[in-house]
Amino acid sequence: EGLVKISREEPLTSSRRLVVAKADGTSVEAIFDADGGFSKAKCSCSHFHKYRLRAGPCRHLIALRLTAEKRTRS
């Protein structure tokens, strides 16, 4: 907890939003749908470079989603 530092968050069209952050020192970026799913995502970790989103999101993207959802609810 507290390892995700969001540097940018902005609304996009069609109820989507862009979130850019560092998760445990790893650069992450994601566009979330209205339901919280990933439209597009990027992470600099080896898991993401190997599998992209085909094997599911990496731990950094999961941490980003949880932190972004928590900020939205607050």
Residue pairs with C-beta under 8 A, 6 or more apart in sequence:
3 23
3 24
3 63
4 21
4 22
4 23
4 24
4 63
4 64
4 66
4 67
5 21
5 22
6 19
6 20
6 21
6 64
6 67
6 68
6 71
7 20
7 21
7 22
8 18
8 19
8 20
8 21
9 17
9 18
9 19
9 20
9 68
9 71
10 17
10 18
11 17
12 18
12 31
14 34
15 33
15 34
16 31
16 32
16 33
16 34
16 39
17 31
17 32
17 68
18 29
18 30
18 31
19 29
19 30
19 31
19 32
19 64
19 68
20 28
20 29
21 27
21 28
21 29
21 64
21 67
22 28
23 43
23 59
23 60
23 61
23 63
23 64
23 67
24 60
24 63
26 43
26 44
26 45
26 60
27 42
27 43
27 44
28 41
28 42
28 43
28 44
28 60
28 61
28 64
29 41
29 42
29 43
30 38
30 39
30 40
30 41
30 42
30 61
30 64
30 65
30 68
31 38
31 39
31 40
31 41
32 38
32 39
32 65
32 68
33 39
36 65
36 69
38 53
38 57
38 61
38 65
41 48
41 53
41 57
41 61
42 48
43 58
43 60
43 61
45 58
45 59
45 60
47 55
47 58
47 59
48 58
48 60
48 61
51 58
57 65
